[in-house]
Amino acid sequence: MKTRILAFFVPVLFALASCTTLMNLMPEVPQHKRQVIYDMVDAMAFPEARKLGRSKERRMGLKKGQWITVLQEALDGDKNVALTTTKVISVDGNTVTLETESLSASNDARPLHSQVTFENYPVWGSLSYTRDEYDRIAGQLRIIRVRTREGDGPVNDMPPELLAMARGLTDNALAGSTVRVGEAERQAYDGTYIKARSCFSHSYSVTISGITSSGRSLSHSSVPVSGAILIEDEHTRATTIAYGYKGATSVFPP
């Protein structure tokens, strides 16, 4: 249940990759279940690596229809793998609605959907933040609506008393954002799904429900929603396998 709460309440692209303690308490996910997710990756990922030039300093602005799909892999512990697609459903001033679909091997690849509407979301954000910058932005952020859905089942609107609790979690609600440790440096990246002539690399720290993870993050301004290419530490890896600038639609009724 704790993992599902994180997936619904915290639309951070790489939130599940930070739950090392929880993963180590779970039995290893069978290989045949993990293979189901990897087969989905083969179908959903860029057929050829997307080639990017020199990254700009800041993340591109959020626009309705943008989407990004990330493969999350636990390198030890339960060795779970998951696919998470984050979509921009609407942008109205600084009110933003983001929607995620998560498919996890440990949950038999059953789709879990969450839709969160924020006020004061940074539509034009950074590729990374210092601690002070992150705290300032998160302190202004407000969650005003949360809806969830499992598969094609009924839609659940979070009741007011739980929504108040969700508002208390907004410190971790900036999609794909990490707190930069030190300065970001430019580097080339030659990956399976994305190749970049010049992207930004930085050491990061992120805390989810009291669990802190530190590692390396790569980002590029041409990647929508979060700018993220890769986030990894010694236990987990989260890799962007595909993205788009338009076409994302909601699974929730208006």
N, C-alpha and C positions, 0 to 999 in steps of 0.2 A: 504493500500500500504506500509506503514512503516514496518509492520510486515513481509511482503513478502521480502522487501529489506534486512531486517536483516537475514532472512533465507537464502537468496542467497549470500549475501556478507560476512557474518560472520559465518563460519562453526564451531561455538562453540556448543557443544552438548546441552548446557543448556542456550543458548542465550535467547530463548523465555521466559524462566522462570524468567528472570530479568526485564521484561517489565511490572512491576506492575502498573505503572501510566497509560499505554495504556489499560491494561486489565480492570481497574476500570472504564474507560470511555465507555466500550462496553456493550451492553445488554447481559444478561445471555444466554449462549448457551443451547438450549433445551436438556432435559435429553435423549430423543431418539437419538439425534445426538451424544451425549457423549457415549451412550451405543454401538454405532457402533464401536468406537475406543476400548472400553473395550472388545468387542467380538473379535477384532483383537488381542488384548493382549493375550486372552485365547488361540488363535491359534498359536501365534508366540513365546510366552514365554517358558522358560525351563519348561517341564512338572513336574520336581522335582527340588528342589533348588540345584544349583551347589555348591558343598562343596569345599572350598579352605583352604589351610593350612596357614602357616606364610608368610606374604608378604615380599618381598625383599624391599630394600630401594628405588629403582628406577623403573620407568615404563619400561615394556618390549619394545624392539625396534619395530618400524613400519615395517611391511612386507606386500607385495602385497597379497590381498585376505582376510585380517583381516576385521572384521566388528563388530559393536556393535549397539544394539537397545535400545532406552531409552523411557520410558513413562514419559511425562511431564504433570503435573496436576496443574491447578490454584485452590488454596484452597478457594479463594474468588473472588471478581470482576466478570468477565464473566464466571468463572468456566470451562474454556475451557480445553480440554484434547487433547494431540497430541502424535503421535509416530514418532520418528526420528531415522532412521538407517544411520549410518556413515560408509563408506567403504573406505578401502585403495586400490586405483586402481593401483597405480604404485609408486615405490621407486627407484630412480636412483641417487645414491650419496645422496646429501641433497636436491634434487628436488623431491617433493612429490605431488601426485594428490589424493585429497580426494573428495568423492562424498557423498551427503546426499539425502535421500528421506524423506520428511515430509508429514504426514497425520494428518490433524487437524479437529476436530469436527466442528469448526467454519467455515471451508471451505468444509464441506460436505465430508470429507475424500478423496478429490481429491488429488492424489499424485503430489507433487511439487519436482522437482529434481534440484540439483545444483552440479556443478563440478568445483573445484577450484584447480589450480596448483600453488604451492609455490616454491620459491627458498629459501635456507638457513633454511629449516624447521628442528626442532630438532628431528631427527629420533630416537635418543636415548635420551629421555627426563626424567624429574622428575615427580613424582606424585603430586607435588605442588611446587610453586615458591615463593620466597620472592619478594617484589616489585622491588628491584634492579635487581634480576635475570630475572624477567619477562620483565622489560623494556629493558634490554640488548638483550635478544633473540628477542623480538618483533621489536626492532630497526633494526635488521639485516634481518628480514623476508620481502620477496617480493612476491606479487601476480602477476603472469605473464599471467594467463589465467582464464577466468570465462565463463562457459557455463550453460545455464538454459533450463529447459524443464518442461512443465505441462502435466502430463499424458503421452500419446503416441503422443503428438503434436510435432510441429517442434522444432528443436534445435536452441537456440539463443546464439550467441557468443557476449559477451560484447564488444562494440566498444571501440576504444582506449581512447576516452575522458572520458568514464565512468570507464574504467579500471584504469585510473589515479586516480579517486576518490576512487576506491576500494583499491588501494595501500595505501591510507591515512587511511584505516580502519584496517590495519594489527595489530594494537595494541591489537585488540580483536579477532585475528584469530588463536589462538592456541587451537586446538580442546579439549574441556573439561577442559581447564586449568583455575585455579583460583589462585589469589594472597593469599598466606597463611598469616594469622594474628596470630602471636605467633608461638609456636612450635607444630609440629605434635606429636600426642600421639598414641600409639598402643592400640587397643581394639578389643574385639570379636564383631561379628555382626551376628545376627540371623534373616535374612530377608526371604521374600516369595520366591525370585528368586535366591538369593545368600546367603550362610552362610560362614562365614570366622572365622577361629580360631584366626587370628591376622591380622587386617588391620590397616590402618592409618586414624586417625580422626583429622581434624583441622578446626578452624574457618577460613572463607574466605571472601574475598571482590572481586567483579568483577564489572566493569563499562562497559556498552554497550550504546554507543551514548549518553553519559552524564547521564545515569541512573545507580546509584550504588546500588548493592544488597549485603547484608552481611548475612551469615548464617553458616551452618555446611556442611562439605564435608567428605565423606568416600571414600577411594581408596585402591586398591590392585594391586600388580604388575602382577598378573595372568590375569587381565582383559585387553584385547588388546585395541588399538587405544588411549584411554585416561586414562585407569586405574580406571575410576570412577565407584563406586557402587551406591552412593546416594549423591545428593546435595539438600539441603532444607533450606528454611527460613520460616518466619511466613505466607507468602503468597503463596508459590509455593513449589512443590516437583518434583524432577526428579530422576527416579529410573531405573537402568539398569535391563532389563528383560531377555536379551539373548545376547550372543556374540559368535564369532567363530574365529578360527585362519586361516582359509582358505575358499575359495569358493566364495568370493564376486566378482561379475562381474558388469560391467558398463551398464547403460541403454542408454549411448550415443554411437554413431558410432565412430570408430577410427578417 
